[in-house]
Amino acid sequence: MEDKIIEERQDKDKRAMVEALKEMPIIQVACKRAGIGRATYYRWKTEDGNFAKECDTALREGVELVNDMSESQIVQLIKERKLPAI
């Protein structure tokens, strides 16, 4: 019974971590947002292949999101004739 409770909590924490990585692809920041330690994240990634794949995918999505936001900001600044932004 206790093992099931622990497993459910870990699954919830893992989902929170994956979602945090999609929004912010920096491990330290995502761990803090998900409420887990970096060591726990890396241990889970080593022990759980599915979690590792989900995290890798989430990291790629997060990087793409940050890149898109950055490009959008630069384009906006150029449109506003703030050429030092280039």
N, C-alpha and C positions, 0 to 999 in steps of 0.2 A: 504494500500500500504506500509506504513512504517513498519507495523507489519510483513509483508512478507519479507521485506529486513532484518529486525532484525532476523527473524527465519532462513533465508538462511545463514546469517553470523554465527549464533550460530551452525547451522548444520556443516558448514565448520570448525569452531573451535572445535567442538566435534570430527569430523573425524581426525583432526590434533592431538588432545589429545590421541585418541585411537592409532594412529600410533606411537606417541611418547612413549606411554607406552610399545608398542611391542619392541621398541629399547632400552628403558631404564626404567626398572620397579621401578623407584623411583618417587613418586608423585611430589615432589618439582621440580625435574629436568625436568620431563615430562611437567609440567605446564609451566615452563619457556620456554622450547622449543616450546610449542604450543602457547605461548603468552597469557595465561590466568592465573588468580589468583587461588590460592588454594581454597579460599572460593567459587569461581565460580564453580570450579570442584566439590566440595562436594555438593553444592546446586544442580547442574545439576544431580549429581548422585542420590540425594534424590528425585528429581522431575521427572526424566525420567528413568523408569525401563529398557528400552532397552539400553540406554546409560550405565547404571550401569552394565548390563550383558556384554556389549561389553568391558567395562573397565576391569571387572574381568577376562574375557577371555584374553584380551591383557596383563594384568599383569602376568597371568600364562605363556603366551607365552614369555614374556620378561624375566621372571625368568628362564625359561628353556633355553633361548638363552644365558643368562649370565652363567648359570651352564655349558652348553656345551662348551662355550668359555674357561671357567676356567679349565674344565677337559682337554680340548685339550692342553692348555698351560702347565699344569702339566705333561701330558704324554710326550710332546715335551721336557721339561726339564729333565725328567727321561731318555729319549732316548739319550740326550746329556750328560748323566752321571753327571748331576748336582743334586746329591742326597740330598743336603739340601732342595731342593724343596719339597721333600716328607714330 
